[in-house]
């Protein structure tokens, strides 16, 4: 049996309890035994000195691509889960655009078992909305929920049929799980490789207009209104999308939304001289969009901060910009990026940061964790929001090195990542 673990003298920040105070946290048998105040040290307990550090419910990322099954050369569930804990993230949700697609009970079960075997971050599988992500036939949602699926998405491509999306929202509602949408009108986005605007014109690259995203945002919000289903809008990138989500929430529609760390920190200027590490979908947008997304996080319009962690092989990213695949890795940089661009610039508070990276992720997706209440999972992230470090992709635990933050100085670093009461990663 694992020894008790006492996290001593840290600043406990737990929005689920309205708690922000210096104190101790005791973990026992995979659960939180006690939280707050000065606690005695049980006989034989391990003690972690957390003075000067933040003790928070384990961080969660509900939008991660782990590539297994099918592309184990660029990432495995084990390497991705290892990267997660290296970044202070205790649980991830694995997107279903694998090879084969995670669209059935067997594949969902495989992803879940591989995550458990890895022994790092907890891994919760998505199921695909449609069979083979072809957008034609609804996948067997009930069977996948029974096997452990926590949400449904055809991420990587949109559900082009409004009728299929309506049906998906209706079915998912019966199981109490969200439908997560990749908002992209393919007729507008076709052939585009970055944001449509002044930078794309200067570089001579075909752009993707903001409207390609926003058309699907409003369509799906209206479908959620019609069905009462829960629509979760993935990786939003435009000012207009923020305004549309705000409109939906003001009317009581069951819509939630996420934004990636790169979309709140970088603009399309980062493409520079055709740097493929700045190529993602949706693309980096303008400074006006970045400001709107940041304010959306600050006022709660945007619920979650995620990564859309998407590893690729070096050779794939070395192609011409228009031909290179979309996506960057983010699990090991997200905390630092969010602290640097949001917390230290006064956009959000520390409580808001933890809420958007932990508590609300668990609540919106119905996941265990996201709290330090006694009896809760002993998943804890201990981090130093002021720690200065420089991103070195060669040290990543992920197999992917495709990041636009290489050599960038950040502030905010995980010190101890604890899953089930066990320290699975430490930087001290």
N, C-alpha and C positions, 0 to 999 in steps of 0.2 A: 504494500500500500504506500502511496506517495506521502512524503512528509508534509506537514503543515508549512505554509509559506506566509510570512508576515511582511507586508510592505509597509515600512515604517517611516513616518514623518513626511510624507509627500503632500502636495497640494491636490486634494481629491476634487476632481471636476466631473460631476455626474448630473447632467441636465434631467435625467429621468427621475431624480429625487430632488431637484432644485438645490443640489449640494455643491458648494465651492468653499472648502475649508481645509486647513492643514489637519492631518490625522493619519490613522493607521487603517490598513485593510488586512483582514485575516482570511486566507483561503484554505479550505479543508475538503478533502475528498471530491475535488473537482467543482466545488461550489464556493460561493462567498459565504463565509461564516459570520463575519461582522465587518461593519464599515463605519468609520468615523470615530473621533475621539482618540484617546490614548489607550491602546490595548496591551494587555500583558503578553509576554512571549511564552507560548506553550512549550512544554518540555520537548526537546528534540526538533523544534521548528527551525526551518531555515529563515533567515532574516535578510531582507534586501533594504539597504538604506536608500530612501527616496527623497532625502532632504534636497530641496531646490528643484525637484522634478515634479511634473504633473502625473498624477495617477488617474487614468480614465478608463471607462468601459472599453473593452477591446474594439479597435477600429474595424470597420466592415467595408467591403467594396462589392457592390451588387452588379458591377459591370466589368467582367474580366474574361479574356480569351486565353484559355489554357492549351488549345491546339490538339489535345489528345481526346479521342483517337484520331489518327491520320497524319498529323504533322509533328511527330515526336522529335524530328530533327530541329525544330525551332523552339519548342517548349513541350514539357510534359506536365502532367498534373502535379507531380512531385516537385519539379523545378519551379513551377509557378507558385505553388504553395510555400516553397522555401523563400522565394522572392517576396511574397506577401509578408511573412513574419519579419524578414529583414527590414521591411518598411514600416513595421509596427502594426500590420493588419492581421487580425486574428481569424477572419472569416471572409470568404469570397464566394460570389455566385458565378458559375461558369457558363458562358454563353454557348448556345447549341450549334453554331455553324462549324461543326467538326466534320471529319470524313471517316465514317458516314455521319450524317446529320443526327444529332441527338433528338430523335423524333418518336422514340418508342420506349417502352418499359425497360427493355434489356440495356439499351445504351445509357439511359438515366441511371440505372443501377450500377453499371460499370464505372461511370464517372464518380458516383458517390463512394463506391468501394475503393477506388484508386486514391481518392482524397483521404479516406480513413487510414489507408495503408501508409501514406506518405508521412503522417505524424507531424505535420506543420500546421498551417492554417486549416480551419474547417472549410470544406468545399461543398457548396450547395448547388445542384444542377438546375439549369433552365431546361425546359422542354421547348421544342420548336412549335410554332403555331400551326404550320402546314407541313404535310408530309414532304420530306426532302427539301423543305423551304422553297418549294416551287410556287407557292401561292395559289394552289388549286384546291386541295382537299384538306379539311381540318384534321390535324393529328389527334390521336387518342389521348385527350387531356386527362381523363379520369385515371387511366392506367399509369400515366406518367406521374401524376400526383401521388398515387399509391406507392410508386417506386422511389419517391423523394424529390420530385420536381417542385420548386418553390415559386416559379413564375413561368410565363411563356413569351417567346419572342422569335421573330425571324431575323434578328439583328444581323447586319451585313447587307440586308436588302429590306425594302419596305413591303408591307402587305398591300399590294396595289388594289385588290378588290375590296371596295367598301363593304360589300355584303359579307365577305369572308371575315373581315375585321369585326363587323357587327356580331356575327355568329360567335366568333372567338370571345368577345367581351361577355356575351350572354352565358356561354358555357363556363368560362373562367369564374364568373360571378358565383356560380353554384358551388365552386370549390373554395371561394374566398381568397383567390390569388390574383395578382395583377397581370395585365397584358402589357408588355414593354415594346414600344414601337420605335423603329428606325425611320425617322421622318425624312423622306427624300422622294420628290417627284422625279422619276427617272427620265421622263421626256425633257425636263428642263436641265437635269444634271448630266445627261448623256455626253460623254467625251470630255467633261470638265475635270480638271485636276487640282484646282485651288479656288479661292474665293474670286468671284467676278467683281472686278473693280479696277482702280488705277494701277495697282501692282501687277495684276494679271495682264493688263494691257501693256505695261512697260516690258514685261518679261516675254510677251508673245505667247502666253498660255491660255487655253480656253478655260473660262471660269464657270463656277457654279453659283448661280444667284441665290440670295437669301430666300427668295420666294419658293425655291425648290423644297426647302425645309418647312416653311411657314404654311404652305398649302396643306400639308399632311398634319401639321400641328392642329390647325383649326378643324380639319375633317374629323380627326380622332377625338378631339374634345367634344364635338357635336355628337359623335357616335356614343361616347360615354354618357352624355346627357340622355340620349335616347334609351340606352340599355340599362343604365344604372351600374354598369361595369366600371372597374378600376383601370383607367389607362395611365400607364407610366411612360413618359416621354424621355427617350434616351438622348444623351450627349447633345443637348441644345447648344446652339452656337450664335444665334442672332438676337438683336434687340427686339425685332418683331415677335419672335417666339416667346420671349419673356412677357411681352405685353399681352399676347394671346393666352398664355397660361394664367396670368393675373386675371384676365377677363373671365376665364373659366372658373377659377377659384372663387371669385366674387359672387358667382351665381350658384355656388354650392355643388358644382360638378365634381365628380370623383376623379380628379386629375392630379398626378404628382409628376415631378420633373427632376432631372439631374443635369449637372454640368461637369465636364472634365477639367482636371487641373490645368491642362494646356490651353483650354479655351478661356480661362480666367486670367491667364498670365502672358500669352503670346498673341501677336497679330500676324496678318499675312505678310508683313514686312520681313518676318523671320525666314521666309522662303529664300530670301537673299539671292544668291547666285545658284538657284535651282537645287537647294539642299533637300534631298528626299527625306531626311529626318524631320522635316517640317511639313511632310505630306500626310494628311489624315482625312478621314471622312466622318462627319462634316469637316470642311477645311477650316483653317485658322481664318478669322474674319478681321474686321477693322477695330481700331481703338474705341470707336463708339459702341460697337457690339460688346467688346470686353468690359467696358464700364457698365453697360446695361446688365450683363451677366453677373458681375460682381454685386451690383445693387440688388439684383434678383435674389442672390444668396442672402444678402444682408436683411432684406425685408421678408424673407420666407417664401417668396414666389417660387424660387428654385429650392427644392427640398434637400437634395443630396449632392455631395462632392464625391465623384468617382474617378476612375482612371481610364476606362476603355483600354486597359493593358492589352497590347497587340504586338507580340514579338514576330519578327521576320528575320530570315537569314540574311547575312551581310551581302551576299551576291545579289539577292533580290532587290535590295535597296540601292545597289550600285548602278541600276539601269538609268536611262533617261527619265527625267522627272515625270513626264506624262505616262510612262510605262511602268513606273515603280509602284509597288503595292501601297495601299493606305495603312497607316497605323504606326504607333510608337509604344514602347514599354513605359510603364508608369508606376508600378507597385512600389518601387524603392525610392521614388522621388516625390510622390504625392504629398506626404506630410510636410516635407521641406518646402515644396512649392506653395502649398496652401498657407503655411505659416508666413512665408516670405511675402507673398502677394496680397494676402487677405488680412492675416492677423497683425503683422508688424506695420502694415500701412493703415491700420485703423478702420478697415472696411467692416470687419466683424470682430466679435469678442471671442475669448477663449471658450466660453460656454457655447457660443454658436458654432465654433469650429468642431468641438466634440459632438455636438448634436447632429451636425450635418455629416460627420464622418463615422458616427457610431449609433447613437440612440435612434435617430429617425430612420436609419437604414434598417435596423432590426424591426422597428414598429411598422414601417410601410410594407416590408416584405414578409412580415410574420415570422421572423427568425428568432431563435434563441439568442440571448446575449443583449448587448446594448444597455446594460445596467449593472450597477454594483450593489443592488439591493441584496440583503441576506437571502440566501436560497437560490440566487441567480447563478448562471454559469461563471466559473472562475476564469473568464477571458478578460485580460487586462492589458492595456498598453501604458507603459511608463515612458514618458518622453520629456525631452528638454526643448521647449519652444524657442530658446535663445541660442542653442548650440550652432556654431558656424561650421560649415563643411563645404567641400567642393565636390561636385558630382564626377565620379570616375567610373565610366561604364565598364571598364575591365574588371571591376570588383563586384559587379552585379551577381546575385545568385540566379537570376533569370538567365536563360540561354540567349535571350535577346539583348542586343547592344544598341538598338535603334532608338536613340533619344535625342531630342534637340537641346537637352540640358547639359550635355557633356562639357565639363570645365566651368560650369556656372556655379557661383557661390550662393549657397542657400543658408537659411537660419531655421532650425527646427529638425530634430533628429530623435528617432526612437532609441531608447536605452535598453529597455527590457520588454520583450513580447511574451506574454503568458497565455497559454491555451490549456484549459482544463486544469488549472493550478500548477502547470509545469512550465518552467522557463524554457522556451523553445528557441529563443534568439536573444543575444545580449551584445551590446557594443562597448561594454565597460569591462 
